[in-house]
Amino acid sequence: MSTPTETTPRSQAKADRRDALLGAAATLFARSGFNGVSIEDLGAAVGVSGPAVYRHFSGKQAVLAALLIDVSEDLVAGGHTVVTETTNAAAALPELVRFHVRFALSNPDVIRVQDRDLDSLAEADRHRVRLLQREYVELWVEVLGRVHPSNDEALLRIRAHATFGLLNSTPHSARASSKAAVRALLEEMALAALGLRS
């Protein structure tokens, strides 16, 4: 029987540095684009030399892959958790909206990077992100199908994609207003787009 991996101060420090690098990468890539950021820029943003970044990632493209794959995996896992922890589809759909609004408001830089720099990923990593995105979309479509059983699946998929477009517009639209006001407005608009009353 395997034993749980023990967290040591060194392993925790390494994990913290990796997270810091990914946070810095999101900010820098969102501001300057993937091609406008160097390994030295990433290191400097967290107080290390450029070569020190290679202790955590094989290169700049690996940083981008980790950033986009990690967030895609988090969305899929979080979406599945929402669905399994709610009693029915009518309850799950508003919770999915709230979950995605929280994500969008907390990760505007990642959304910008995803929109602009996905094609900078290696083909295998881009394929992985696309598969995860498709799984997340289909999770919503399945719930929508139970809420609107008479609707065509293709139209439900359009509803889901349109809702993501609305919610993921936050990097461009949400900075000038309070998060609470934006959150409430986005939830109301998303529920209407999905055919539910808020």
Secondary structure, DSSP 8 states (H G I E B T S, - for coil): --------HHHHHHHHHHHHHHHHHHHHHHHH-GGG--HHHHHHHTTS-TGGGGGT-SSHHHHHHHHHHHHHHHHHHHHHHHHHTSSSHHHHHHHHHHHHHHHHHH-HHHHHHHHHHGGGS-HHHHHHHHHHHHHHHHHHHHHHHHHSTTS-HHHHHHHHHHHHHHHTTHHHHSTTS-HHHHHHHHHHHHHHHTT---
